[in-house]
Amino acid sequence: MSSTITYPSVRRDSTVLDTYTDKSSSTITINDAYRWLEDPDSKETIEFVSQQNVISEDYLNRIPYRTKFFEHLKELFNIPKFSCPSKQPNGKYYYFMNTGLQNQDIFYELDSLKKSTDESQILLDPNTFSKDGTVSIQSLNFSYDGKTLCYSVSDAGSDWSTIYFMDVASRKKLDDVIIRTRSSSLRWTTDNRGIFYATYAGALDNITSDNDSSTSTNNREKNVETGIEVTRTGAQEIYFHRIGTPRSSDICIARCVDDLNEHSFSVETSDDGQYLIANIHKGTLWESKIWILPLLNLSDSIVEQPNWLKLIDNMDFVYDFVTSQGDLLYFRTNAQAQNFRLISINLKTKEIKEIISEDKDNILEDVTRVYEKYFVVRYLSHVKSILYLYDMESGKQLRKFDLPIGTISVWGDQHESEIFIRLESFLSPTTIYMRNLADSLDAPLTLFKQIEFQGIDLTELITEQVFVDSNGLDSSNPVKVPMFLVHRKNLEKNGENPTRIYVYGGFSISMKPFFSIGALLWIYHFHGIFAVANVRGGGEYGEVWHKDGYKSKKLNTFYDLNACTEWLISEKYTQRNKVSIGGGSNGGLTVAACANMRPDLFANVIIEAGVLDLYRYHKFTIGYYWCGEYGNPDISEEFEWVKSISPLHNIPKDPKTYPAILILTGDHDDRVVPAHSLKYAAQLQYQLGETMNRLGRPLLVRIDVRAGHGAGKPTIKRIEEVADIYSFISYSLGAQWHD
């Protein structure tokens, strides 16, 4: 089909001028021509969104196999999906499960492991929360006695949520409702009388609905958030809510102002309820302070703005709370251990004792206390999970769990002898194992649930891992970048294979193996290669790997992706006009920046909810938290970091070639606001529209309605989105459909 597209004439405002200062103290003036697109509710923005959706839908509709791909994806998506089960103090087991095509996962209760999961009972079904399936459960937590469940609910993918409470035995909601919370860990006090939750200053401003605990049960679901918010949030606040009291009586125990400006608290109670442990971060950086608040087992002791014990009051290292035993608090830390170790700190004497020493080859990723005196310990070894059992007192390794290669998650509790282990990989959907440690520490794991995937013969596919040399900013010190490749076993290295590279590369987040039905269908129908590049900026090799790809070294992230692409070409897996790169959020920044740096290297680019305006990202919602990752453009030295990489501001002028672009965003995204995508799309079409029509490559933006940053998106919306992504990739790469 013809790729000539008539892009709309979009108003450019030449009067909006911003000034920045670079490291030489020179003033730089920038015309932000599409500032008006930052207002999602304006008539002009709504019209722009409508016009763009018409263009993208018209293009996608004319792809001959779009419907076939969607229908096959929907068919294969219709398999059960399970979370890792947990056992609660009431002796029952709980997990999320989706039968296949339900818009939201349902939270189930199982009386006994002697029963089949087919006999489980529904505890919470978010599919009943809304007609369109866009209201989801964001987080939940049981009280210490297992009698009460608190859960937060999000509307249209928003990060804002409303907290509800349920009596587990009767399934009845309590009268307590807490609206306008955000990123809440929902930690209970051990007397089961209340929870700690997070919100932001001014969250209740201009809220007209009743937010007291006397809210009518029948009107409760009206309290979930429905607006589109883009303005910067206020300071984070942590509150304690006592069950049965109005929100106006909630006690503020922490407010991130003054020295704590732009910080955030996450809180947990010690295992015996004696202490509240606060992990305090600057923005999204992982280094933290540790403050302690004595609770004395009584929620009555909680007072407004209490005096915290500042156990660790600097931010030099990462400290993740694991468990407690009397006055001993256990932390996973990278203090004096690049790959992390486990230590205990005595609250009375401040003595630090090493429990599990650093492994020089693998990252200590997670520690879970189980069955009173043991630790289940997960390591990351070249982006693959390894699991061990350790003795808590001696730190001695007792066994290695024999598991296939993949990504592992664990549930365990210090009061329970049962552990559950969930595993998935590129070629294996969910498998859940269990072991009762009271029976044996050494016995093999028992299979609890295995999801069978049919429709594609997975034995015909293979996963390989390669390590690519990347010079980055320092050619004298190249690194090995891991990359997973998934493809047919009979793949020919002839340079003709359509290839999709998925990437993230930021915030110390590791891209570990995951099961993607969309990727498998891409391989099946188009004989493609699906690759995941573990570039710097992620957490695949700890904070060293992260810090080699952030702030002034952010360019390393992009150089790594370019190096991985060039390796695939040089090794005859593919060629330049057969390569698609894609990523979401920070990954959207990564691929958009690479498109600007090396437009000759890629045929198309998929940008999902990308951070694309690095000059103004910190002015929206919680964007200011990311200044530790990207730099603050209002500071001259840090402006230098973003000046050369901000995708919106570095689109090349008159390039000889440029990849086809598909941008995806949600109109309710209040994390990476849609303005990033809308302004970038408008600038691309204005600057490169004619060039791209000559090249036969489209510049599209697909804006999902009543959708946020991704979490809680209804299943049918996810299927439609994945089908559109792979249809666009395949068509613009000229890939051939195979039935």
Secondary structure as UniProt FT lines:
FT   TURN            14..15
FT   STRAND          17..21
FT   TURN            23..24
FT   STRAND          27..31
FT   TURN            33..34
FT   HELIX           35..38
FT   TURN            40..41
FT   HELIX           43..61
FT   TURN            64..65
FT   HELIX           66..77
FT   STRAND          81..82
FT   STRAND          86..87
FT   TURN            89..90
FT   STRAND          93..98
FT   STRAND          106..110
FT   TURN            113..114
FT   HELIX           117..119
FT   STRAND          121..124
FT   HELIX           126..128
FT   STRAND          135..142
FT   TURN            144..145
FT   STRAND          148..155
FT   TURN            156..157
FT   STRAND          160..167
FT   TURN            168..171
FT   STRAND          172..182
FT   STRAND          187..188
FT   TURN            190..191
FT   STRAND          194..200
FT   TURN            201..206
FT   TURN            213..214
FT   HELIX           217..223
FT   STRAND          236..242
FT   TURN            243..244
FT   HELIX           247..249
FT   STRAND          251..255
FT   HELIX           258..260
FT   TURN            261..262
FT   STRAND          263..269
FT   TURN            271..272
FT   STRAND          275..282
FT   TURN            283..284
FT   STRAND          288..294
FT   TURN            296..297
FT   HELIX           299..301
FT   STRAND          309..312
FT   STRAND          319..325
FT   TURN            326..327
FT   STRAND          328..333
FT   TURN            335..336
FT   TURN            338..339
FT   STRAND          341..346
FT   TURN            347..349
FT   STRAND          352..356
FT   STRAND          363..370
FT   TURN            371..373
FT   STRAND          374..381
FT   TURN            382..383
FT   STRAND          384..391
FT   TURN            392..394
FT   STRAND          397..400
FT   STRAND          407..411
FT   TURN            414..415
FT   STRAND          418..425
FT   TURN            426..427
FT   STRAND          428..436
FT   TURN            437..439
FT   STRAND          446..450
FT   HELIX           458..460
FT   STRAND          461..470
FT   TURN            472..473
FT   TURN            475..476
FT   STRAND          479..488
FT   TURN            489..490
FT   STRAND          499..503
FT   TURN            507..508
FT   HELIX           517..526
FT   STRAND          529..533
FT   TURN            536..537
FT   TURN            540..541
FT   HELIX           542..547
FT   TURN            548..549
FT   HELIX           551..553
FT   HELIX           555..570
FT   TURN            571..572
FT   HELIX           576..578
FT   STRAND          579..584
FT   HELIX           586..597
FT   TURN            599..600
FT   STRAND          604..608
FT   TURN            614..616
FT   HELIX           617..619
FT   TURN            621..622
FT   HELIX           623..626
FT   HELIX           627..630
FT   TURN            633..634
FT   HELIX           636..643
FT   TURN            644..645
FT   HELIX           647..649
FT   STRAND          660..666
FT   TURN            667..668
FT   HELIX           675..695
FT   STRAND          699..704
FT   TURN            705..706
FT   TURN            711..712
FT   HELIX           715..733
//
